[in-house]
Amino acid sequence: MLEALRVMRQLPHKPLLFANHPARSATGLGVYGQDTPAEFRNWHDTAPEIAHGFEGAPGHQAGSLNKDGSVKPDGERGGYGNYPTMGGFDQMTARLGGLWDSLLSEGRRWWITSTSDSHRHYSDGGSDFWPGEYSKTYVYAGWDYADILDGLRGGRIFVVIGDLIDQLDLTVSRTGEAQGQADGNTATVGETLRMRGGDRDAEVEVRFRVPRTPNAKGERPQVNRLDIITGRITGPVQDRSADTNPTTKVEARYGPSQWRRQGDEIVVRHTLRDIDGPMYVRVRGTNTAELEPQPDPHGSDPWADLWFYSNPVFIER
């Protein structure tokens, strides 16, 4: 793989690489199989402009459904037969303070995606949804191939399963700055906010929208909670097999009684106080009451356990 990446670096039009179902061969939580933390670090060190991330939510999410859409008692979400997905997401993403957060703590621009990996539809006896039927990766881009690829490279991405939301905007601003007033005052997903000398606080604003129309199952799931997650950036790890970031935490949780509506949008605002070093901010949401995504048992209904995740905003000072 490293040899291939070195070749790719020389191409006039560089490709873009995201690892698919990274922990499908893992046999336990943090007990990895074919893909390891050190491997991803080696990829990113070799070609940081090419190797940019991995799937947050893998394909084959209909593996627990029968042909008629009913739940198959022994079915597995994502084809994860050794150690299961967690809320439909790979453990490398879903585990708070896990591998994704460990990579972000090094300052790596490492993004997550969500894919269908559609081989055979569940109605034909397969384990898949149609592309976009269940799993979606939203990219902030114009209707242009090059801009879409640029958005993927730059992490201008949020991901969702089951059409829990269809719009998500995460912005972080220096306290007191009018958003969008001048370059550098505000950063959004994939971007970096640079604090000035006396700045100590930053304002986080999250806007999301529940779709106006039912999802492919004919339901309109509702967001039960939004989590704002932060972690410190502490630099390169000494142990390249490291898969935790102990500084990662849920900074705040917001539910319907704490957020407000502006038209079709749900709006959450939160202040990060006493920022004393580089860090990142990301958000996730769910229709469940789980404080943390739990391992998905056999026969779990993929439509009942839905999550969305943003990519991070970085803060430097």
Secondary structure, DSSP 4 states (H G I P E B T S, - for coil): -HHHHHHHHTSSS---EEESSTTTT-SBTTB--SS-HHHHHHHHHH-TTTEEEEEEE-S-GGGGB-TTSPBPTT--GGG--SS--BTTB-HHHHSTTSHHHHHHHTT---EEEE----SSBGGGTSSBPPTTTSEEEEE---S-HHHHHHHHHTT-EEEEETTS-SEEEEEEEETTPPTTSSTTSEEETT-EEE--TT---EEEEEEEE--SS--TTS------EEEEEEEE-----SSTT----TT-EEEEEE-TTT-EEETTEEEEEEEE----S-EEEEEEEESS--SSPPBPPTT--TTTS-EEEEPPEEEE-
